[in-house]
Amino acid sequence: MKLKYVIYTLLIVGIAYLVYYRISANKKIESAGGGGGGGAKGGKAQSLMVDGIVVKPASFSNNLEVTGTIEANESVALQSEVSGLVTGIFFQEGSTVSKGKVLVKINDRDIQAQLQEALTKQNLSASNENRAKQLLEKGAISQSEYDTSLADLKSLKAQAQLIRAQLAKTSIIAPFSGKIGLRSISVGVYITPTTTIANLLSTDPVKVNFSVPEKYMGQIKINSAITFKTDGSNQIYTGKVFAIEPGINAQTRTLQIKALAANHNNTLLPGSFAKISLSLNTINDAILVPNEAVIPVLKGKTVFISKNGKAKQVDVQSGTRTDANIVITSGLSVGDTVLTTGALSLKEDAAVKVSLVKN
């Protein structure tokens, strides 16, 4: 039992010492920060050692970093308009094809037979129409009888033209020049309009699809230059904006943009992820301060400046932020000394001693 009381006594003494030590340490900190300044003796407050910079105007290139996707300039999934048996495939997978080239042929023997029948009827009707015209000129038949033979001829011509259109659908033709992908059919297979034959892509140039926050919409114009990189290469590519969506996406609050980039060596593949840098504008007399000097507060942002040896808190408005600096649009003037260290421990009117650093 005595050992138990001894342990309790030691615990109480230890806790009391910690409380006393904490209170003493807080008093020393307050005295060092200028609040106590020597206590009852009225000594001079000690200045807090901080780093700072003198605000100077600087040139700042406002570049926006966003992500996007590489897209083919033109892209189509090749499909047939009619159902039928594949009788010929006239392309190599992964090859480049020219616009108008026949890629796939579907069995057309039944349509060819229909066309021959229609042409035979058309020729007979044409002969009848010619005889009727001669008889009409001699007064042997009435105008209505001739009109009937002429109408029959026109009807048969339209029927033949319709069959020719059906015949043309049995040939799948490249709608534009590009590279064709992997085929999913073979000769002899029966295909329908829902069957995808292969994908055809035009990849020189390519499109770069990306979006930017709506606050930048007034700074982006047609022909604005962009640079970008992909995950598969360290090469830097260039492009130009050619299309801007006329409205803001209400859900994401972003503006959709497309740019064109040359792809002569086909190194840019559609679907690739792109890291894009978009040049917005250049500010010749920008005020830049280090990011660590800016303190977020409830109503915005503030910084501390040194004035007559004391810290003064100033509300500021900010613009673009980079990895190291942030543009201050209002609240600071050229020549102000902005404190860059100790921002979280500084208080209004605290005595400071500033060590200037280059900016």
C-alpha positions in Angstrom: 0.0 0.0 0.0 2.9 2.4 0.8 4.4 1.8 -2.6 1.0 2.7 -4.2 0.9 6.1 -2.4 4.5 6.8 -3.3 3.7 6.3 -7.0 0.6 8.6 -6.8 2.7 11.3 -5.1 5.4 11.1 -7.8 2.7 11.4 -10.6 1.1 14.4 -9.0 4.5 16.1 -8.5 5.4 15.4 -12.2 2.1 16.8 -13.5 2.5 19.9 -11.4 6.0 20.5 -12.7 4.9 20.2 -16.4 2.1 22.7 -15.8 4.6 25.1 -14.2 7.1 24.6 -17.0 4.5 25.3 -19.7 3.3 28.5 -18.1 6.8 29.8 -17.7 7.7 29.0 -21.4 4.5 30.8 -22.6 5.5 33.9 -20.6 9.0 33.8 -22.2 7.5 33.6 -25.7 5.2 36.5 -25.0 8.1 38.6 -23.7 10.3 37.7 -26.8 7.4 38.7 -29.2 7.2 42.2 -27.9 4.2 41.7 -25.6 6.1 41.7 -22.3 9.2 43.6 -23.3 11.1 43.1 -20.0 8.1 42.7 -17.8 7.7 45.1 -14.9 11.1 46.7 -15.6 9.7 48.1 -18.9 12.6 46.8 -21.1 12.6 47.2 -24.8 10.6 44.5 -26.9 12.8 42.0 -28.8 12.3 42.1 -32.6 11.3 38.9 -34.5 13.9 37.9 -37.1 12.2 37.4 -40.5 13.0 37.3 -44.2 11.5 39.7 -46.7 11.6 41.0 -50.3 11.1 44.4 -51.7 8.3 44.5 -54.3 9.6 45.3 -57.8 7.7 45.2 -61.1 8.6 42.2 -63.2 7.6 40.6 -66.6 5.3 37.7 -66.1 4.2 35.3 -68.8 0.8 33.9 -67.9 0.8 30.2 -69.0 -2.1 27.9 -68.2 -1.4 24.3 -67.6 -4.2 21.9 -68.4 -4.7 18.3 -69.5 -6.4 17.0 -72.6 -6.7 14.2 -75.1 -5.3 13.6 -78.6 -8.0 12.9 -81.2 -7.9 11.9 -84.9 -8.6 14.7 -87.3 -11.3 12.4 -88.9 -12.5 9.1 -87.5 -15.1 6.6 -88.7 -16.1 3.0 -87.9 -16.6 1.4 -91.3 -20.0 -0.3 -91.7 -22.1 -1.6 -94.6 -25.4 0.0 -95.6 -26.8 -3.4 -96.7 -26.6 -7.0 -95.5 -24.8 -9.6 -97.6 -22.0 -12.0 -98.0 -18.4 -10.5 -98.2 -16.8 -11.5 -101.5 -13.6 -9.4 -101.3 -11.4 -7.4 -98.8 -9.0 -5.0 -100.5 -7.0 -3.5 -97.7 -4.1 -4.5 -95.4 -4.6 -4.0 -91.7 -2.7 -1.0 -90.4 -2.1 0.4 -94.0 -2.7 3.8 -95.4 -5.6 4.0 -97.8 -6.7 6.8 -100.2 -10.1 8.5 -100.4 -12.4 6.6 -102.8 -10.6 3.3 -102.6 -12.9 0.2 -102.5 -12.2 -1.5 -99.2 -14.8 -4.3 -99.1 -17.1 -5.9 -101.7 -20.4 -7.6 -100.8 -22.1 -10.1 -103.1 -24.2 -8.2 -105.7 -25.3 -10.9 -108.2 -29.0 -10.6 -107.4 -28.9 -6.7 -107.6 -27.0 -7.0 -110.9 -29.8 -9.2 -112.3 -32.4 -6.8 -111.1 -30.5 -4.0 -112.9 -30.3 -5.9 -116.2 -34.1 -6.6 -116.0 -34.8 -2.9 -115.3 -32.6 -1.7 -118.2 -34.3 -4.1 -120.6 -37.7 -2.7 -119.6 -36.3 0.8 -119.9 -35.1 0.2 -123.4 -38.4 -1.2 -124.5 -40.3 1.7 -122.9 -37.9 4.1 -124.7 -38.8 2.5 -128.0 -42.5 2.8 -127.3 -42.1 6.4 -126.3 -40.3 7.2 -129.5 -43.0 5.6 -131.7 -45.7 7.3 -129.7 -44.0 10.7 -130.2 -44.0 10.1 -134.0 -47.6 9.1 -134.0 -48.5 12.1 -132.0 -46.8 14.4 -134.5 -48.9 12.7 -137.3 -52.1 13.1 -135.2 -52.6 9.3 -135.0 -52.8 9.3 -131.2 -53.9 11.7 -128.5 -51.7 13.7 -126.2 -52.8 11.7 -123.2 -51.7 8.5 -124.9 -48.3 9.9 -125.5 -48.1 11.3 -121.9 -48.8 7.7 -120.6 -45.9 6.2 -122.6 -43.6 9.0 -121.4 -44.5 8.5 -117.8 -43.8 4.8 -118.1 -40.3 5.6 -119.5 -39.6 8.0 -116.6 -40.8 5.5 -114.1 -38.5 2.7 -115.4 -35.5 5.1 -115.5 -36.1 6.0 -111.8 -36.4 2.3 -111.0 -33.0 1.6 -112.7 -31.5 4.5 -110.9 -32.7 3.1 -107.6 -31.2 -0.3 -108.3 -27.9 1.4 -109.2 -27.9 3.1 -105.8 -28.5 -0.3 -104.1 -25.6 -1.7 -106.2 -23.3 1.1 -105.1 -24.0 0.2 -101.5 -22.4 -3.2 -102.0 -19.0 -1.5 -102.2 -17.6 0.0 -99.0 -15.4 2.9 -100.0 -12.9 4.9 -98.0 -14.6 8.3 -97.2 -11.3 10.0 -96.7 -7.6 9.2 -96.8 -6.1 7.8 -93.6 -4.8 4.7 -91.8 -7.1 1.7 -91.4 -7.0 -0.4 -88.3 -7.6 -4.0 -87.5 -10.5 -5.7 -89.4 -13.1 -7.8 -87.7 -14.4 -9.7 -90.7 -13.2 -12.2 -93.3 -14.1 -13.2 -96.8 -17.3 -15.3 -96.8 -18.8 -13.9 -93.6 -22.3 -12.5 -93.7 -22.4 -8.9 -92.5 -25.3 -6.5 -91.6 -25.4 -2.7 -91.2 -24.5 -3.2 -87.5 -21.3 -5.0 -88.2 -18.1 -2.9 -87.7 -15.6 -3.8 -90.4 -12.6 -1.7 -89.2 -11.8 1.8 -88.0 -10.4 4.4 -90.4 -8.5 7.4 -88.9 -6.9 10.5 -90.4 -4.1 11.4 -88.1 -2.1 14.2 -89.8 -2.9 16.6 -88.4 -4.4 15.5 -85.1 -6.8 17.4 -82.8 -6.0 18.2 -79.2 -9.2 18.4 -77.1 -9.1 20.2 -73.8 -11.0 22.5 -71.5 -10.1 25.6 -69.4 -11.9 27.2 -66.4 -14.4 29.8 -67.5 -12.5 32.7 -65.9 -9.9 32.4 -68.7 -12.5 32.4 -71.6 -11.7 36.1 -72.5 -8.0 35.4 -72.9 -8.2 32.5 -75.4 -8.6 33.3 -79.1 -8.6 31.4 -82.4 -5.0 30.7 -83.5 -3.7 31.0 -79.9 -0.5 28.8 -79.7 -0.2 25.8 -77.4 2.6 23.4 -76.5 2.1 19.9 -75.2 3.7 16.6 -74.2 2.4 13.1 -74.0 3.2 10.3 -71.5 4.9 8.2 -74.2 7.5 10.9 -75.3 9.5 13.8 -73.9 9.2 15.6 -77.2 7.4 19.0 -77.0 4.8 19.5 -79.7 3.1 22.7 -80.9 -0.4 23.5 -82.1 -2.9 26.2 -82.7 -6.4 26.7 -81.4 -8.9 26.4 -84.3 -12.3 26.0 -82.5 -13.9 27.2 -79.3 -17.2 26.0 -77.9 -19.7 28.9 -78.0 -21.0 28.1 -74.5 -19.7 27.2 -71.0 -20.4 23.7 -69.6 -22.8 24.4 -66.8 -21.8 21.3 -64.8 -18.0 21.7 -64.9 -17.8 25.5 -65.4 -15.3 25.0 -68.2 -14.9 26.1 -71.8 -14.2 23.3 -74.4 -11.4 24.0 -76.9 -9.8 22.2 -79.8 -6.4 22.8 -81.4 -4.7 21.3 -84.5 -1.1 19.9 -84.3 1.0 18.5 -87.1 1.7 14.7 -86.9 3.9 14.0 -90.0 5.7 11.0 -88.4 2.5 9.6 -86.8 4.1 9.7 -83.3 0.9 11.2 -81.8 -1.7 8.4 -81.4 -5.4 9.2 -80.9 -6.6 8.6 -77.4 -3.2 9.7 -75.8 -3.1 11.8 -72.7 -1.7 15.3 -73.3 -0.2 17.8 -70.8 -0.9 21.2 -72.4 0.6 24.6 -71.8 -1.5 27.5 -73.1 0.0 31.0 -73.3 -2.6 33.5 -72.2 -0.9 36.9 -72.0 2.3 38.7 -70.7 2.2 41.3 -67.9 5.1 43.7 -68.1 4.8 45.2 -64.7 3.5 42.3 -62.6 3.9 42.2 -58.8 5.1 38.7 -57.8 5.5 37.5 -54.2 6.4 34.0 -53.0 3.5 31.6 -52.3 4.5 31.2 -48.7 4.0 34.9 -48.0 0.3 34.8 -48.9 -2.0 33.8 -46.0 -5.5 32.5 -46.9 -8.2 34.0 -44.6 -12.0 33.8 -44.4 -12.6 36.8 -46.8 -9.7 36.3 -49.2 -5.9 36.6 -48.8 -3.5 38.7 -46.8 0.3 39.3 -46.6 2.5 41.0 -43.9 4.6 43.9 -44.8 7.2 45.7 -42.8 6.5 49.4 -42.0 8.6 51.4 -39.6 10.0 48.2 -38.1 6.6 46.7 -37.4 4.5 44.1 -39.1 1.4 45.3 -40.9 -1.2 43.0 -42.3 -2.5 43.9 -45.8 -5.5 42.5 -47.7 -4.6 41.6 -51.3 -6.2 40.3 -54.5 -4.3 37.6 -56.3 -4.2 36.3 -59.9 -2.3 33.4 -61.5 -0.2 31.1 -59.2 2.9 29.3 -60.3 5.0 26.7 -58.5 7.0 29.5 -56.7 5.1 32.8 -57.0 1.7 34.3 -57.1 0.6 37.4 -59.0 -0.8 40.2 -56.7 -3.3 42.3 -58.6 -4.2 44.8 -55.8 -3.2 45.6 -52.2 0.6 46.0 -52.7 2.7 48.8 -54.2 6.2 48.8 -55.7 8.7 49.4 -52.9 6.7 47.6 -50.2 8.7 45.1 -48.1 6.8 41.8 -48.0 7.6 39.4 -45.2 8.2 35.9 -46.5 8.9 33.9 -43.3 7.1 33.7 -40.0 3.8 34.6 -41.5 1.8 32.3 -39.3 3.4 33.5 -36.0 3.3 37.2 -36.9 0.9 39.6 -35.3 -0.2 43.1 -36.2 2.3 45.7 -35.0 4.8 43.1 -33.9 8.4 44.4 -33.9 10.4 42.7 -36.8 13.9 42.8 -38.1 13.9 42.0 -41.8 16.7 40.3 -43.7 16.2 41.1 -47.3 16.5 38.3 -49.9 16.7 38.6 -53.7 13.5 38.1 -55.7 
